[in-house]
Amino acid sequence: MTRNDMRHMDTEMTCQELVELLSEYLDETLAASERLRFDAHLRTCSGCEAYIEQMRMTIRLLGKLTEESISAEAQRELLATFRTWKANGADHRG
Amino acid sequence: MTSSTAARPTDELELVLALRVGDENAFTKLVHQYQSAMLQVALTYVGSRAIAEEVVQEAWLGVLNGIGRFEGRSQLKTWIMRIVINRAKRRGSEEARTLSFSEMQVRRDDSGPSVEPGRFRGPADPWPGHWWSPPANWAGMPEARLLSREMFDQVRLALDGLPERQREVITLRDVLGYTGAEVCNVLAISDTNERVLLHRARSRVRAAVERYLEQ
């Protein structure tokens, strides 16, 4: 650990600072020294713990958003497009 | 971390080769695999479902016409998404929704705090920068409420309300499961930019979910 890291360790991370670093924390791209301060803060702060859970839940919700398929009509059009493309020579066009 | 839409490289190569010689099965397979993600991405740039479907159609024609030149230097899904984005951006800028309004939005909204400053204690407080109004614990909330239809409607509304740059990053990352590196590649943006835009977007969607749950 460098001296600079040590000095950082002395300053406690605030909640306001933590919320700005959260995505990097979740993606595990946070610098080691920041991560130590982050974890130290988290051990004593239930507000931030709840905040992180909220963010995890938000990401989970986003991952469950799915756009349904394109319409049946659009699928038929696609197939027609494909057949025209094929009739015109597929990959031979260059 | 790999995306749920990622195919094994050998499968992908086989599909590409089959498509080149006009194999309809290969085409149907690709359409099945990518269409919903393509629609999702197209909706990031255009204002209506109907136009997004047209964009997807145009993009497939672009895929067919370009497949002979696809050299496999990038992943197939990256290459396809770039085609969708190009088509969608062109359509998007023809619509009134984009341009001046969203350009202004981008500058205003890509910076600024993740959480309203009023939720934290001020400098005169013995605990400056700590929660004044801490977030609620959602752990006790019933799944049925958290994962309700209305909740997903709220999340989609929040996505729609994001500035375009944030919306494109969060859609690829969190909705479609691309990795950070893949997003940088598809959108041709830096690592730092990707992180900032993603974080800003996530923070805003979280705030929208919180507002909805606390109504």
Interface residues (C-beta under 8 A of the other chain):
Chain A: T14 C15 Q16 E17 V19 E20 L22 S23 E24 D27 T29 C45 S46 G47 C48 A50 Y51 E53 Q54 M55 M57 T58 I59 L61 L62 G63 K64 L65 T66 E67 E68 S69 I70 S71 A74 Q75 E77 L78 L79 T81 F82 R83 W85 K86 A90 D91 R93 G94
Chain B: R20 V21 G22 E24 F27 T28 V31 Q35 S36 A37 L39 Q40 L43 E53 V56 Q57 W60 L61 L64 N65 I67 G68 P113 S114 V115 P117 F120 P128 G129 H130 W131 P134 P135 A136 N137 W138 A139 L146 L147 M151 F152 V155 R156 L159 I170 D174 V175 G177 G180 R195 L198 H199 R202 S203 V205 R206 V209 E210
